[in-house]
Amino acid sequence: MRLEIPTNAERFGANLFYEVQKIYELEGGYGTDSEFDSPFHVIQQIPYERLYEIEKDLAIVIPVKDERLRLLEGVLCGIPHNCLPIVVSNSKNEPIDRYRMERNMVDTFCRHAKKKYIIAHQRSAELARIFKDGGYPQILDDQGLIRHGKAEGMLAGIALAHLAGKKYVGFIDSDNYFPGAVFEYVRIFSAGLSQGKSPYSMVRIQWHSKPKIVDGELFFTKWGRVSRITNQYLNLFLSHYTGYESEVLRTGNAGEHALSMPLALSLDYSTGFSVETHHFVSLMEKFGGVLPSPIPEIMKNGVEVFQIESRNPHFHDAAKGDDHIQEMIEYSLSVLWHSSICPKSLKKDISNELSRLKIVSKKEEPIKLRQYPVLSSLNFTAAAWKIDWQEHGNFSPS
Ligand code: GDD
């Protein structure tokens, strides 16, 4: 890949939030191009070998809930062979067993492609046992199973990726229509992660555009209704502490993102669709220098957050309705509002916004969402012995 060098960044304590990087070439060539020997350039080449080095240690978690099988198959097809796909499904078991259909398709696909993979149902006793035995009961409900929600599926995916020995973990939604876009996202993950100087890094994708039909014509929208609002308030949060107005944060709701495993294990998480915005809240609270950091090691090394703009349009199953959009806005803004370091003036602005959108009345507090502690508090040794990776039960490694 050939893309801009990440030069400009906002610093917030130990966090470096880089400006969005633009891609010049999706495929940057094999071997190092001597044209880049001179120090005076703004573009960098990340040769294929460097991407490969990351991808063999990268798991891609695919959260699924009742999506079309063809879309899921397309997503699998877009994942480079050396990455380990981990499908975490919360699909229905009845009246039709959608999960069984997904498993059959994934099993067959990966057998034909000779691809290693893991598939698990979010509500399976086997998956729950990892968290029970590992001493992380917060994620379990009163039936002793992993709670419903996208974030909860993602947490299960991170745990599986760590148990499988992966050094990096990325996330790609299962409702993407274009395998080529999925392929690009993974390449962006590996290119972004290869830039990290600290062991604690994250890559977030800013979509190039989301195509829509407007008045019978294709229109490529840049910002979704949710991300427009989330990014505005995230930047206000950041600007309050830096003292300079900023627009650096463009990926407050990036469902497509990847983390180095040490960082994935060191963040707190928030439930459902608030998870991506909460990454920033967790980074600012824990490593922003406003509160004492619980992990001095990270304060020393720093955290790098890369934001990279994809070239493919993002075309996904968007028929999820206005209630879903309203809920996502509420969830994203509520994690900012409830942050222990959210400035008073910003709380007021957020409350006004939520009331303007008729989501929460001015007098009400935004919903306080369930939070999960760092995954490093899970005892992976105690959790691991229960997993038989060869067993064709709810885990299906090849
Ligand atoms: N395992 C699991 N468990 N997967 C889930 C669950 C769940 O409870 N709920 C949803 N999913 C899966 C869906 O099948 C899909 O693949 C993905 O999570 C995203 O869910 P959508 O319902 O399609 O979300 P969206 O498209 O509106 O929003 C996406 O993009 C946003 C950015 O615009 C999500 O990735 C958001 O998290 C993201 O902020």
Boltz pocket constraint, residues with backbone or C-beta under 6 A from the ligand:
constraints:
  - pocket:
      binder: B
      contacts: [[A, 62], [A, 63], [A, 64], [A, 65], [A, 66], [A, 67], [A, 88], [A, 89], [A, 90], [A, 122], [A, 148], [A, 149], [A, 150], [A, 153], [A, 154], [A, 172], [A, 173], [A, 174], [A, 175], [A, 224], [A, 226], [A, 227], [A, 252], [A, 253], [A, 254], [A, 255], [A, 256], [A, 272], [A, 273], [A, 276], [A, 316], [A, 317], [A, 320], [A, 324]]
      max_distance: 6.0
